[in-house]
Amino acid sequence: MGLQGKRVLVGISGGIAAYKTLFLIRLLKKEGAEVRCVCTPSALQFVTPLSLSTLSGNAVYSDMFSPVNQTATAHISYADWGDILVVAPATANTLGKFALGIADNALTTLYTAFTKPVLVAPAMNTNMYRNPAVEANMESLRKRGVRFVEAEIGPLACGCAGQGRMAEPETILAETAALFDNTSASAFWREKKVLLTAGPTQEAIDPVRYISNHSTGLMGASLSDVLTERGAQVYLVCGPMKNQPAREPYRRISVTSAAEMYRESLALWSGMDMGILSAAVADYRPKTACGQKIKKHEAETMLELVKTDDILASLGRSKKPHQFLAGFALETENETANAAEKLHRKNADLIVLNSMRDAGAGFGTATNKVSFLDKTGQIVTGECKGKGAVAADILDYIENLICVQSLTHPA
Ligand SMILES: Cc1cc2nc3c(=O)[nH]c(=O)nc-3n(C[C@H](O)[C@H](O)[C@H](O)COP(=O)(O)O)c2cc1C
């Protein structure tokens, strides 16, 4: 199952389902994982430190102000130690604290210091589960990359029935292993910080009109999904996309205009390992956006346009040796020459070229056909495929290119 030697932090909060967590610990140990338990004070009303430490083989961390394993800052040393944090059961209260960044006990403090994958298994009364505040907290955690093992429908400890039962230990075990499978599936992409821009931008003419293009964001959404599946931390800066990623990226910043996309991308860039700029950013914007709707007076009117800031060129200018930068180009003529010129002028490492001449390629289609142009000058043209498969090809090409570069120019 792939859990051999993995370090699993099991977080337990104060719900009746905590008794099932004892089984989960046994199953994790049986699969070869190392387990340490971290409890909220309420959790200890439901399970005892003796049971948890006996089953896990390790001291239980529950009191922040009592040293555990001879260390006073166990919330940090435990966070460093664990490969994953599995919180089961996750109460409404603890989920709320996670969502708001409240760190007032051993588990919530450890969570705020934890930077690796987090899996939560909520368990609560069905009305609590449906409570709008609880739902909003869960949604905001999902958006930040926390994975959920959804609560099951069935009879609940309170005597009623509905959704709220904690998933069975076997299910939580399988989801834990799946997270490792996903992230270990690609050692290359795991925890790589990738800035991904996607979708169109909209440039306001007045409060009701804008200039934009036909991009639906499908290619960017597919790239986001495949990157997330491979374990990358995706920072998705996206314009108003019609197509959304199926999996929530690590972080998502929604923007409208080219100026906003430029600002957000530049702010992130220095902390990234890679930039993949798939957005269809407007090259021009109206010089001024009118505050009021422009009235229809004349038969003809003029719209003065000014250039927007070039995101690819700006990132290329400040690119550090360890950073990789890929841009997209959509051309209608002289495709290869234009893409080669763009690659050099903007200091990119790769241009992914779409040609409007290819059937099944470009905006609004479920398929795409791309060519790759890198600094070696070679051009490689792929098949026409679904955008998910093209996204996988793009990432394979990048991985291959970086691996070849590091072999030919070792650091
Ligand atoms: C018998 C009993 C069972 C409870 N079960 C749950 C539960 O399943 N889910 C939940 O969110 N809260 C449950 N609660 C309420 C929590 O224990 C309470 O909100 C507490 O503050 C949670 O603290 P913690 O999140 O720090 O562990 C239960 C309370 C009692 C008395």
Ligand as a Chemical Component Dictionary entry (heavy atoms), coordinates in Angstrom:
data_LIG
# 
_chem_comp.id                   LIG 
_chem_comp.type                 NON-POLYMER 
_chem_comp.pdbx_formal_charge   0 
_chem_comp.three_letter_code    LIG 
# 
loop_
_chem_comp_atom.comp_id 
_chem_comp_atom.atom_id 
_chem_comp_atom.alt_atom_id 
_chem_comp_atom.type_symbol 
_chem_comp_atom.charge 
_chem_comp_atom.model_Cartn_x 
_chem_comp_atom.model_Cartn_y 
_chem_comp_atom.model_Cartn_z 
_chem_comp_atom.pdbx_ordinal 
LIG C1  C1  C 0 -20.697 13.084 23.765 1  
LIG C2  C2  C 0 -20.232 14.157 22.841 2  
LIG C3  C3  C 0 -19.993 13.851 21.542 3  
LIG C4  C4  C 0 -19.563 14.839 20.654 4  
LIG N1  N1  N 0 -19.360 14.506 19.348 5  
LIG C5  C5  C 0 -18.974 15.465 18.491 6  
LIG C6  C6  C 0 -18.766 15.134 17.129 7  
LIG O1  O1  O 0 -18.898 13.998 16.695 8  
LIG N2  N2  N 0 -18.391 16.127 16.288 9  
LIG C7  C7  C 0 -18.210 17.405 16.715 10 
LIG O2  O2  O 0 -17.897 18.267 15.876 11 
LIG N3  N3  N 0 -18.405 17.724 18.000 12 
LIG C8  C8  C 0 -18.766 16.806 18.891 13 
LIG N4  N4  N 0 -18.963 17.128 20.212 14 
LIG C9  C9  C 0 -18.700 18.512 20.607 15 
LIG C10 C10 C 0 -17.204 18.764 20.771 16 
LIG O3  O3  O 0 -16.650 17.857 21.710 17 
LIG C11 C11 C 0 -16.987 20.200 21.178 18 
LIG O4  O4  O 0 -17.385 21.062 20.129 19 
LIG C12 C12 C 0 -15.562 20.481 21.550 20 
LIG O5  O5  O 0 -15.411 21.844 21.833 21 
LIG C13 C13 C 0 -14.595 20.075 20.463 22 
LIG O6  O6  O 0 -13.295 20.436 20.813 23 
LIG P1  P1  P 0 -12.041 20.138 19.902 24 
LIG O7  O7  O 0 -12.422 20.478 18.513 25 
LIG O8  O8  O 0 -10.978 21.031 20.420 26 
LIG O9  O9  O 0 -11.675 18.716 20.073 27 
LIG C14 C14 C 0 -19.365 16.159 21.103 28 
LIG C15 C15 C 0 -19.589 16.444 22.451 29 
LIG C16 C16 C 0 -20.009 15.468 23.307 30 
LIG C17 C17 C 0 -20.270 15.828 24.737 31 
# 
loop_
_chem_comp_bond.comp_id 
_chem_comp_bond.atom_id_1 
_chem_comp_bond.atom_id_2 
_chem_comp_bond.value_order 
_chem_comp_bond.pdbx_ordinal 
LIG C1  C2  SING 1  
LIG C2  C3  SING 2  
LIG C2  C16 DOUB 3  
LIG C3  C4  DOUB 4  
LIG C4  N1  SING 5  
LIG C4  C14 SING 6  
LIG N1  C5  DOUB 7  
LIG C5  C6  SING 8  
LIG C5  C8  SING 9  
LIG C6  O1  DOUB 10 
LIG C6  N2  SING 11 
LIG N2  C7  SING 12 
LIG C7  O2  DOUB 13 
LIG C7  N3  SING 14 
LIG N3  C8  DOUB 15 
LIG C8  N4  SING 16 
LIG N4  C9  SING 17 
LIG N4  C14 SING 18 
LIG C9  C10 SING 19 
LIG C10 O3  SING 20 
LIG C10 C11 SING 21 
LIG C11 O4  SING 22 
LIG C11 C12 SING 23 
LIG C12 O5  SING 24 
LIG C12 C13 SING 25 
LIG C13 O6  SING 26 
LIG O6  P1  SING 27 
LIG P1  O7  DOUB 28 
LIG P1  O8  SING 29 
LIG P1  O9  SING 30 
LIG C14 C15 DOUB 31 
LIG C15 C16 SING 32 
LIG C16 C17 SING 33 
# 
